[in-house]
């Protein structure tokens, strides 16, 4: 019965992971979880300084390596792949976390902002997964598939109103990430690669700092558990999906939002 022991079931020893947007927020939380479970983790971020700083900080948990890249551009994605292949010949875990948001009233919402958000939040997820598939295949077996974990959002499951600002591109992009996850799960399953998505609710991050400052009381009121998420709760679901415990989970979108996305009595406010 040793295979049911948590140290075996949730171990990531010997695994190599890549986390985009891993220098802060949810990406950093996931990186902390993967490192603590024994994985070797490469993190990317557009800003080299913050990527290097986080990698150095997290080395107390395990092997964390900074590979700065702007995955919102074709050149950045190709450069990331090339530099990763100089260091590793296989990949076991790809976490597509890098993303952007834009909040503005409907009447003035800029078209270029819509394109920017969709490109980073959706296009980069598809392209990175496609381009790293060969390395993921090399790290995969039938009994222990390679894993792709896409970071969606509860805002791809419901329409948020608590921030009083229209986030039209963000909500659309995250719904697209959820459906792309299902599509990729079908496409890659024959190669022994599972693809799942996490749909976070509100967690402390640079993206939520402003909203927390102004509307945290409403955010907590909208959540059935009456609070925001904790770092270990994001790390935990990521470790589950990437470990033996999650080897048979495929094409799933897992909300980690305290039930907020199913609460239909949330605050109704104008976003104009």
Buried (B, 14 or more C-beta within 10 A) or exposed (E): EEEEEEEEBBBBEEBBBBBBBBBBBBBBBBBBBBBBBBBBBBBBBBEEEBBBBBBEEBEEBBBBBBBBBBBBBEEBBEBBBEBBBEEBEBBBBBBBBBBBBBBBEEEEBEEEBBEBBBBBBBBBBBBBBEEBBEBBBEBBEEEBBBBBBBBBBBBBBBEBBBBBBBBBBBBBBBBBBBBBBBEBBEBBBEEBBBBBBBBBBBBBBEBBEEBBEEBBEBBBBBBEEEEBBEBEBBBBBBBBBBBBBBBEBBBBBBBBBBEBBEBEEBEEEEBE
